């Protein structure tokens, strides 16, 4: 829910802020002449004014585009009933809708904060493992798969690479600090169940998996997101081999292209 609120606030702020910026080129004529002098018209303007020579027959006055704004022009435009003019430059001093832009900016900042808090809560819920947690090798691999798959599916939905890298570092911290040591510490159980040869085969593939996880974490910590994303994808390709050697049924019947020696290293 917090994530949805954040998305709505960000997009609402973009719309509000964009609408406010457009008005900076269309200042109101209720402001002082000093605020508008020096600007140039960005649109041809035609008005009809009366003079002392012809008080009954209004005369046509045309202000061409790029005409400099003068006090006399502003007085004539006001007398003709114009409320705004269109200028070619940012009319900072005459910008009456600045507060709308500030509101839009505040909405975007609030939305980004909501999305970040939501992501952190999801990360905490996903990676939270108590100190007394003692998982079997199979459940440890299942937990690693869950985190990697969640990362692969959610990273593209995050708003920027900075948040993506932060998410990778936070989630893989738990994998490196709890799940990888938990699997490595199950040496005796693995040897007892699979024998020395089976254990060696499992740890060979698990070491490749660990290397890709470490590379993904290191790349994300250095804010190199594309490399981190690639390592996560490679880890997910290695993972079924670890599961196969553990006797875990495949999670998908989809065939995978064989990996090269470089990718496995």
Phi and psi in degrees as GROMACS dihedral restraints (atoms count N, CA, C in turn):
[ dihedral_restraints ]
;  ai    aj    ak    al  type     phi  dphi    fc
    3     4     5     6     1   -64.3    20    10
    4     5     6     7     1   -36.6    20    10
    6     7     8     9     1   -65.3    20    10
    7     8     9    10     1   -42.8    20    10
    9    10    11    12     1   -62.7    20    10
   10    11    12    13     1   -42.8    20    10
   12    13    14    15     1   -60.5    20    10
   13    14    15    16     1   -41.9    20    10
   15    16    17    18     1   -62.4    20    10
   16    17    18    19     1   -43.7    20    10
   18    19    20    21     1   -62.2    20    10
   19    20    21    22     1   -44.6    20    10
   21    22    23    24     1   -63.3    20    10
   22    23    24    25     1   -39.9    20    10
   24    25    26    27     1   -66.0    20    10
   25    26    27    28     1   -41.9    20    10
   27    28    29    30     1   -62.5    20    10
   28    29    30    31     1   -49.7    20    10
   30    31    32    33     1   -68.5    20    10
   31    32    33    34     1   -36.9    20    10
   33    34    35    36     1   -62.7    20    10
   34    35    36    37     1   -40.9    20    10
   36    37    38    39     1   -65.3    20    10
   37    38    39    40     1   -36.4    20    10
   39    40    41    42     1   -63.0    20    10
   40    41    42    43     1   -44.4    20    10
   42    43    44    45     1   -65.1    20    10
   43    44    45    46     1   -48.6    20    10
   45    46    47    48     1   -62.9    20    10
   46    47    48    49     1   -46.4    20    10
   48    49    50    51     1   -64.0    20    10
   49    50    51    52     1   -39.9    20    10
   51    52    53    54     1   -65.3    20    10
   52    53    54    55     1   -41.4    20    10
   54    55    56    57     1   -63.2    20    10
   55    56    57    58     1   -38.0    20    10
   57    58    59    60     1   -68.5    20    10
   58    59    60    61     1   -38.3    20    10
   60    61    62    63     1   -63.2    20    10
   61    62    63    64     1   -35.9    20    10
   63    64    65    66     1   -60.1    20    10
   64    65    66    67     1   -32.1    20    10
   66    67    68    69     1   -73.1    20    10
   67    68    69    70     1   -11.9    20    10
   69    70    71    72     1   -70.9    20    10
   70    71    72    73     1   -18.5    20    10
   72    73    74    75     1   -92.6    20    10
   73    74    75    76     1    -3.1    20    10
   75    76    77    78     1  -129.2    20    10
   76    77    78    79     1    66.3    20    10
   78    79    80    81     1   -67.0    20    10
   79    80    81    82     1   150.1    20    10
   81    82    83    84     1   -77.7    20    10
   82    83    84    85     1   149.8    20    10
   84    85    86    87     1   -82.7    20    10
   85    86    87    88     1     1.8    20    10
   87    88    89    90     1   -77.2    20    10
   88    89    90    91     1   -11.6    20    10
   90    91    92    93     1   -80.3    20    10
   91    92    93    94     1   172.7    20    10
   93    94    95    96     1   -72.5    20    10
   94    95    96    97     1   156.9    20    10
   96    97    98    99     1   -60.6    20    10
   97    98    99   100     1   -36.8    20    10
   99   100   101   102     1   -60.3    20    10
  100   101   102   103     1   -29.3    20    10
  102   103   104   105     1   -73.8    20    10
  103   104   105   106     1   -19.7    20    10
  105   106   107   108     1  -111.6    20    10
  106   107   108   109     1   -19.9    20    10
  108   109   110   111     1   -60.4    20    10
  109   110   111   112     1   141.1    20    10
  111   112   113   114     1    97.7    20    10
  112   113   114   115     1   -17.9    20    10
  114   115   116   117     1   -79.0    20    10
  115   116   117   118     1   167.7    20    10
  117   118   119   120     1  -121.5    20    10
  118   119   120   121     1   144.8    20    10
  120   121   122   123     1   -66.7    20    10
  121   122   123   124     1   138.6    20    10
  123   124   125   126     1  -105.3    20    10
  124   125   126   127     1     5.5    20    10
  126   127   128   129     1  -149.9    20    10
  127   128   129   130     1   137.5    20    10
  129   130   131   132     1   -62.7    20    10
  130   131   132   133     1   131.8    20    10
  132   133   134   135     1  -126.7    20    10
  133   134   135   136     1   131.3    20    10
  135   136   137   138     1  -119.1    20    10
  136   137   138   139     1   130.4    20    10
  138   139   140   141     1  -134.2    20    10
  139   140   141   142     1   166.1    20    10
  141   142   143   144     1  -121.9    20    10
  142   143   144   145     1   126.2    20    10
  144   145   146   147     1  -127.8    20    10
  145   146   147   148     1   153.4    20    10
  147   148   149   150     1  -102.8    20    10
  148   149   150   151     1   146.1    20    10
  150   151   152   153     1  -123.6    20    10
  151   152   153   154     1   169.4    20    10
  153   154   155   156     1   -64.4    20    10
  154   155   156   157     1   -30.1    20    10
  156   157   158   159     1   -72.3    20    10
  157   158   159   160     1   -33.7    20    10
  159   160   161   162     1  -136.1    20    10
  160   161   162   163     1    73.2    20    10
  162   163   164   165     1   -68.0    20    10
  163   164   165   166     1   -21.3    20    10
  165   166   167   168     1   -97.1    20    10
  166   167   168   169     1   -16.9    20    10
  168   169   170   171     1  -120.5    20    10
  169   170   171   172     1   104.5    20    10
  171   172   173   174     1   -61.6    20    10
  172   173   174   175     1   141.9    20    10
  174   175   176   177     1  -101.5    20    10
  175   176   177   178     1   142.7    20    10
  177   178   179   180     1   -79.5    20    10
  178   179   180   181     1   129.5    20    10
  180   181   182   183     1  -122.1    20    10
  181   182   183   184     1   125.9    20    10
  183   184   185   186     1  -114.9    20    10
  184   185   186   187     1   126.0    20    10
  186   187   188   189     1  -107.0    20    10
  187   188   189   190     1   113.9    20    10
  189   190   191   192     1   -75.2    20    10
  190   191   192   193     1   161.2    20    10
  192   193   194   195     1   -61.2    20    10
  193   194   195   196     1   145.9    20    10
  195   196   197   198     1    75.1    20    10
  196   197   198   199     1     9.9    20    10
  198   199   200   201     1   -73.6    20    10
  199   200   201   202     1   135.8    20    10
  201   202   203   204     1   -69.0    20    10
  202   203   204   205     1   138.6    20    10
  204   205   206   207     1   -77.9    20    10
  205   206   207   208     1   130.5    20    10
  207   208   209   210     1  -126.0    20    10
  208   209   210   211     1   161.4    20    10
  210   211   212   213     1   -58.5    20    10
  211   212   213   214     1   -39.2    20    10
  213   214   215   216     1   -62.1    20    10
  214   215   216   217     1   -41.4    20    10
  216   217   218   219     1   -62.4    20    10
  217   218   219   220     1   -44.4    20    10
  219   220   221   222     1   -62.8    20    10
  220   221   222   223     1   -41.0    20    10
  222   223   224   225     1   -62.6    20    10
  223   224   225   226     1   -41.4    20    10
  225   226   227   228     1   -67.2    20    10
  226   227   228   229     1   -39.9    20    10
  228   229   230   231     1   -64.8    20    10
  229   230   231   232     1   -41.7    20    10
  231   232   233   234     1   -64.3    20    10
  232   233   234   235     1   -43.2    20    10
  234   235   236   237     1   -63.8    20    10
  235   236   237   238     1   -29.4    20    10
  237   238   239   240     1   -83.2    20    10
  238   239   240   241     1    -1.3    20    10
  240   241   242   243     1    93.5    20    10
  241   242   243   244     1     8.6    20    10
  243   244   245   246     1   -73.8    20    10
  244   245   246   247     1   139.3    20    10
  246   247   248   249     1  -102.5    20    10
  247   248   249   250     1   -27.2    20    10
  249   250   251   252     1  -138.9    20    10
  250   251   252   253     1   161.0    20    10
  252   253   254   255     1  -126.6    20    10
  253   254   255   256     1   160.3    20    10
  255   256   257   258     1  -109.0    20    10
  256   257   258   259     1   120.6    20    10
  258   259   260   261     1  -114.6    20    10
  259   260   261   262     1   164.1    20    10
  261   262   263   264     1   -92.2    20    10
  262   263   264   265     1    -4.7    20    10
  264   265   266   267     1  -124.1    20    10
  265   266   267   268     1   162.9    20    10
  267   268   269   270     1   -64.1    20    10
  268   269   270   271     1   118.7    20    10
  270   271   272   273     1   -91.9    20    10
  271   272   273   274     1    72.9    20    10
  273   274   275   276     1   -57.8    20    10
  274   275   276   277     1   -48.2    20    10
  276   277   278   279     1   -69.3    20    10
  277   278   279   280     1   -21.0    20    10
  279   280   281   282     1  -104.9    20    10
  280   281   282   283     1     9.8    20    10
  282   283   284   285     1   -80.4    20    10
  283   284   285   286     1   101.4    20    10
  285   286   287   288     1   -84.9    20    10
  286   287   288   289     1   -15.3    20    10
  288   289   290   291     1  -100.1    20    10
  289   290   291   292     1    22.3    20    10
  291   292   293   294     1   -59.7    20    10
  292   293   294   295     1   -32.2    20    10
  294   295   296   297     1   -67.5    20    10
  295   296   297   298     1   -27.2    20    10
  297   298   299   300     1   -68.8    20    10
  298   299   300   301     1   -39.2    20    10
  300   301   302   303     1   -63.6    20    10
  301   302   303   304     1   -42.1    20    10
  303   304   305   306     1   -61.8    20    10
  304   305   306   307     1   -40.2    20    10
  306   307   308   309     1   -62.1    20    10
  307   308   309   310     1   -45.4    20    10
  309   310   311   312     1   -61.2    20    10
  310   311   312   313     1   -40.8    20    10
  312   313   314   315     1   -63.4    20    10
  313   314   315   316     1   -41.8    20    10
  315   316   317   318     1   -63.6    20    10
  316   317   318   319     1   -37.8    20    10
  318   319   320   321     1   -63.7    20    10
  319   320   321   322     1   -42.7    20    10
  321   322   323   324     1   -65.3    20    10
  322   323   324   325     1   -41.7    20    10
  324   325   326   327     1   -64.9    20    10
  325   326   327   328     1   -43.7    20    10
  327   328   329   330     1   -61.6    20    10
  328   329   330   331     1   -40.2    20    10
  330   331   332   333     1   -64.3    20    10
  331   332   333   334     1   -42.2    20    10
  333   334   335   336     1   -63.3    20    10
  334   335   336   337     1   -39.1    20    10
  336   337   338   339     1   -63.9    20    10
  337   338   339   340     1   -43.4    20    10
  339   340   341   342     1   -61.2    20    10
  340   341   342   343     1   -43.1    20    10
  342   343   344   345     1   -66.1    20    10
  343   344   345   346     1   -38.6    20    10
  345   346   347   348     1   -67.2    20    10
  346   347   348   349     1   -42.4    20    10
  348   349   350   351     1   -63.1    20    10
  349   350   351   352     1   -40.2    20    10
  351   352   353   354     1   -62.7    20    10
  352   353   354   355     1   -43.7    20    10
  354   355   356   357     1   -62.9    20    10
  355   356   357   358     1   -40.2    20    10
  357   358   359   360     1   -67.2    20    10
  358   359   360   361     1   -37.8    20    10
  360   361   362   363     1   -64.1    20    10
  361   362   363   364     1   -41.8    20    10
  363   364   365   366     1   -65.5    20    10
  364   365   366   367     1   -39.6    20    10
  366   367   368   369     1   -62.7    20    10
  367   368   369   370     1   -44.8    20    10
  369   370   371   372     1   -63.1    20    10
  370   371   372   373     1   -41.9    20    10
  372   373   374   375     1   -67.7    20    10
  373   374   375   376     1   -35.0    20    10
  375   376   377   378     1   -75.3    20    10
  376   377   378   379     1   -38.2    20    10
  378   379   380   381     1  -102.1    20    10
  379   380   381   382     1    -1.0    20    10
  381   382   383   384     1   -71.1    20    10
  382   383   384   385     1   116.6    20    10
  384   385   386   387     1  -134.7    20    10
  385   386   387   388     1   126.9    20    10
  387   388   389   390     1   -68.2    20    10
  388   389   390   391     1   161.7    20    10
  390   391   392   393     1   -65.8    20    10
  391   392   393   394     1   -26.7    20    10
  393   394   395   396     1   -90.4    20    10
  394   395   396   397     1    10.6    20    10
  396   397   398   399     1   -72.7    20    10
  397   398   399   400     1   122.4    20    10
  399   400   401   402     1  -125.4    20    10
  400   401   402   403     1    99.4    20    10
  402   403   404   405     1   -98.5    20    10
  403   404   405   406     1   150.5    20    10
  405   406   407   408     1   -73.8    20    10
  406   407   408   409     1   161.3    20    10
  408   409   410   411     1   -56.0    20    10
  409   410   411   412     1   -37.8    20    10
  411   412   413   414     1   -67.9    20    10
  412   413   414   415     1   -43.5    20    10
  414   415   416   417     1   -69.6    20    10
  415   416   417   418     1   -29.9    20    10
  417   418   419   420     1   -66.1    20    10
  418   419   420   421     1   -44.6    20    10
  420   421   422   423     1   -63.2    20    10
  421   422   423   424     1   -37.9    20    10
  423   424   425   426     1   -63.6    20    10
  424   425   426   427     1   -38.3    20    10
  426   427   428   429     1   -67.6    20    10
  427   428   429   430     1   -39.4    20    10
  429   430   431   432     1   -63.2    20    10
  430   431   432   433     1   -44.6    20    10
  432   433   434   435     1   -59.0    20    10
  433   434   435   436     1   -44.4    20    10
  435   436   437   438     1   -59.6    20    10
  436   437   438   439     1   -42.4    20    10
  438   439   440   441     1   -69.1    20    10
  439   440   441   442     1   -43.9    20    10
  441   442   443   444     1   -65.5    20    10
  442   443   444   445     1   -42.3    20    10
  444   445   446   447     1   -66.8    20    10
  445   446   447   448     1   -38.9    20    10
  447   448   449   450     1   -63.3    20    10
  448   449   450   451     1   -41.2    20    10
  450   451   452   453     1   -62.4    20    10
  451   452   453   454     1   -48.3    20    10
  453   454   455   456     1   -60.2    20    10
  454   455   456   457     1   -34.1    20    10
  456   457   458   459     1   -84.3    20    10
  457   458   459   460     1   -30.6    20    10
  459   460   461   462     1   -95.7    20    10
  460   461   462   463     1   -26.1    20    10
  462   463   464   465     1   -57.1    20    10
  463   464   465   466     1   -42.7    20    10
  465   466   467   468     1   -63.7    20    10
  466   467   468   469     1   -19.9    20    10
  468   469   470   471     1   -86.6    20    10
  469   470   471   472     1   -11.0    20    10
  471   472   473   474     1   -75.6    20    10
  472   473   474   475     1   152.1    20    10
  474   475   476   477     1   -70.9    20    10
  475   476   477   478     1   -26.0    20    10
  477   478   479   480     1  -154.9    20    10
  478   479   480   481     1   166.0    20    10
  480   481   482   483     1   -65.3    20    10
  481   482   483   484     1   -29.7    20    10
  483   484   485   486     1   -60.9    20    10
  484   485   486   487     1   -46.2    20    10
  486   487   488   489     1   -70.2    20    10
  487   488   489   490     1   -34.4    20    10
  489   490   491   492     1   -62.8    20    10
  490   491   492   493     1   -46.0    20    10
  492   493   494   495     1   -64.3    20    10
  493   494   495   496     1   -41.0    20    10
  495   496   497   498     1   -61.4    20    10
  496   497   498   499     1   -40.4    20    10
  498   499   500   501     1   -65.5    20    10
  499   500   501   502     1   -43.3    20    10
  501   502   503   504     1   -61.2    20    10
  502   503   504   505     1   -47.6    20    10
  504   505   506   507     1   -60.4    20    10
  505   506   507   508     1   -45.1    20    10
  507   508   509   510     1   -65.2    20    10
  508   509   510   511     1   -44.8    20    10
  510   511   512   513     1   -74.3    20    10
  511   512   513   514     1   -41.0    20    10
  513   514   515   516     1   -73.7    20    10
  514   515   516   517     1   -19.8    20    10
  516   517   518   519     1   -55.1    20    10
  517   518   519   520     1   -44.3    20    10
  519   520   521   522     1   -66.7    20    10
  520   521   522   523     1   -38.8    20    10
  522   523   524   525     1   -62.9    20    10
  523   524   525   526     1   -46.5    20    10
  525   526   527   528     1   -68.9    20    10
  526   527   528   529     1   -38.9    20    10
  528   529   530   531     1   -86.9    20    10
  529   530   531   532     1   -27.2    20    10
  531   532   533   534     1  -119.2    20    10
  532   533   534   535     1   -50.2    20    10
  534   535   536   537     1   -75.9    20    10
  535   536   537   538     1   -46.2    20    10
  537   538   539   540     1   -62.1    20    10
  538   539   540   541     1   -48.2    20    10
  540   541   542   543     1   -61.3    20    10
  541   542   543   544     1   -36.3    20    10
  543   544   545   546     1   -61.0    20    10
  544   545   546   547     1   -41.8    20    10
  546   547   548   549     1   -68.6    20    10
  547   548   549   550     1   -43.5    20    10
  549   550   551   552     1   -63.9    20    10
  550   551   552   553     1   -34.3    20    10
  552   553   554   555     1   -73.9    20    10
  553   554   555   556     1    -8.6    20    10
  555   556   557   558     1   -89.5    20    10
  556   557   558   559     1    24.4    20    10
  558   559   560   561     1   -54.2    20    10
  559   560   561   562     1   -50.4    20    10
  561   562   563   564     1   -62.5    20    10
  562   563   564   565     1   -41.4    20    10
  564   565   566   567     1   -64.6    20    10
  565   566   567   568     1   -39.5    20    10
  567   568   569   570     1   -67.8    20    10
  568   569   570   571     1   -43.0    20    10
  570   571   572   573     1   -64.2    20    10
  571   572   573   574     1   -40.9    20    10
  573   574   575   576     1   -63.3    20    10
  574   575   576   577     1   -34.0    20    10
  576   577   578   579     1   -89.2    20    10
  577   578   579   580     1   -37.5    20    10
  579   580   581   582     1  -113.2    20    10
  580   581   582   583     1    -8.0    20    10
  582   583   584   585     1    81.1    20    10
  583   584   585   586     1   170.7    20    10
  585   586   587   588     1   -64.9    20    10
  586   587   588   589     1   -42.3    20    10
  588   589   590   591     1   -65.2    20    10
  589   590   591   592     1   -44.0    20    10
  591   592   593   594     1   -63.9    20    10
  592   593   594   595     1   -40.9    20    10
  594   595   596   597     1   -62.1    20    10
  595   596   597   598     1   -42.9    20    10
  597   598   599   600     1   -61.6    20    10
  598   599   600   601     1   -41.0    20    10
  600   601   602   603     1   -65.8    20    10
  601   602   603   604     1   -40.2    20    10
  603   604   605   606     1   -64.4    20    10
  604   605   606   607     1   -47.6    20    10
  606   607   608   609     1   -69.8    20    10
  607   608   609   610     1   -27.0    20    10
  609   610   611   612     1   -61.7    20    10
  610   611   612   613     1   -47.9    20    10
  612   613   614   615     1   -72.8    20    10
  613   614   615   616     1   -35.2    20    10
  615   616   617   618     1   -66.5    20    10
  616   617   618   619     1   -34.8    20    10
  618   619   620   621     1   -64.0    20    10
  619   620   621   622     1   -39.5    20    10
  621   622   623   624     1   -64.4    20    10
  622   623   624   625     1   -40.7    20    10
  624   625   626   627     1   -61.6    20    10
  625   626   627   628     1   -44.4    20    10
  627   628   629   630     1   -62.9    20    10
  628   629   630   631     1   -38.5    20    10
  630   631   632   633     1   -62.6    20    10
  631   632   633   634     1   -42.3    20    10
  633   634   635   636     1   -66.8    20    10
  634   635   636   637     1   -37.5    20    10
  636   637   638   639     1   -63.9    20    10
  637   638   639   640     1   -43.8    20    10
  639   640   641   642     1   -64.6    20    10
  640   641   642   643     1   -40.0    20    10
  642   643   644   645     1   -65.2    20    10
  643   644   645   646     1   -40.3    20    10
  645   646   647   648     1   -61.8    20    10
  646   647   648   649     1   -43.7    20    10
  648   649   650   651     1   -64.3    20    10
  649   650   651   652     1   -46.3    20    10
  651   652   653   654     1   -63.3    20    10
  652   653   654   655     1   -41.6    20    10
  654   655   656   657     1   -64.8    20    10
  655   656   657   658     1   -41.7    20    10
  657   658   659   660     1   -66.1    20    10
  658   659   660   661     1   -38.1    20    10
  660   661   662   663     1   -64.5    20    10
  661   662   663   664     1   -30.9    20    10
  663   664   665   666     1   -87.5    20    10
  664   665   666   667     1     3.7    20    10
  666   667   668   669     1    62.9    20    10
  667   668   669   670     1    37.6    20    10
  669   670   671   672     1  -108.7    20    10
  670   671   672   673     1    82.3    20    10
  672   673   674   675     1   -66.1    20    10
  673   674   675   676     1   -42.0    20    10
  675   676   677   678     1   -61.3    20    10
  676   677   678   679     1   -35.4    20    10
  678   679   680   681     1   -72.1    20    10
  679   680   681   682     1   -39.2    20    10
  681   682   683   684     1   -62.8    20    10
  682   683   684   685     1   -43.0    20    10
  684   685   686   687     1   -61.2    20    10
  685   686   687   688     1   -40.4    20    10
  687   688   689   690     1   -64.1    20    10
  688   689   690   691     1   -40.5    20    10
  690   691   692   693     1   -66.5    20    10
  691   692   693   694     1   -36.9    20    10
  693   694   695   696     1   -64.3    20    10
  694   695   696   697     1   -40.6    20    10
  696   697   698   699     1   -63.6    20    10
  697   698   699   700     1   -41.6    20    10
  699   700   701   702     1   -65.6    20    10
  700   701   702   703     1   -38.7    20    10
  702   703   704   705     1   -61.1    20    10
  703   704   705   706     1   -40.0    20    10
  705   706   707   708     1   -69.0    20    10
  706   707   708   709     1   -23.0    20    10
  708   709   710   711     1   -78.9    20    10
  709   710   711   712     1   -32.1    20    10
  711   712   713   714     1   -78.0    20    10
  712   713   714   715     1   -32.3    20    10
  714   715   716   717     1   -52.9    20    10
  715   716   717   718     1   -43.9    20    10
  717   718   719   720     1   -60.5    20    10
  718   719   720   721     1   -29.1    20    10
  720   721   722   723     1   -68.3    20    10
  721   722   723   724     1   -40.1    20    10
  723   724   725   726     1   -63.5    20    10
  724   725   726   727     1   -44.6    20    10
  726   727   728   729     1   -62.8    20    10
  727   728   729   730     1   -39.6    20    10
  729   730   731   732     1   -61.7    20    10
  730   731   732   733     1   -42.5    20    10
  732   733   734   735     1   -73.2    20    10
  733   734   735   736     1   -20.1    20    10
  735   736   737   738     1   -87.4    20    10
  736   737   738   739     1    -6.7    20    10
  738   739   740   741     1    81.6    20    10
  739   740   741   742     1    19.4    20    10
  741   742   743   744     1   -82.1    20    10
  742   743   744   745     1   129.6    20    10
  744   745   746   747     1   -59.3    20    10
  745   746   747   748     1   143.3    20    10
  747   748   749   750     1   -61.2    20    10
  748   749   750   751     1   142.7    20    10
  750   751   752   753     1   -84.5    20    10
  751   752   753   754     1   -14.1    20    10
  753   754   755   756     1  -147.5    20    10
  754   755   756   757     1   147.0    20    10
  756   757   758   759     1   -89.3    20    10
  757   758   759   760     1    -1.4    20    10
  759   760   761   762     1   -66.4    20    10
  760   761   762   763     1   137.3    20    10
  762   763   764   765     1   -82.8    20    10
  763   764   765   766     1   148.4    20    10
  765   766   767   768     1  -118.0    20    10
  766   767   768   769     1   145.6    20    10
  768   769   770   771     1   -69.6    20    10
  769   770   771   772     1   140.0    20    10
  771   772   773   774     1   -62.2    20    10
  772   773   774   775     1   144.7    20    10
  774   775   776   777     1   -86.4    20    10
  775   776   777   778     1   149.3    20    10
  777   778   779   780     1   -79.7    20    10
  778   779   780   781     1   167.0    20    10
  780   781   782   783     1   -63.7    20    10
  781   782   783   784     1   -36.1    20    10
  783   784   785   786     1   -64.7    20    10
  784   785   786   787     1   -39.4    20    10
  786   787   788   789     1   -69.0    20    10
  787   788   789   790     1   -31.3    20    10
  789   790   791   792     1   -77.2    20    10
  790   791   792   793     1   -21.2    20    10
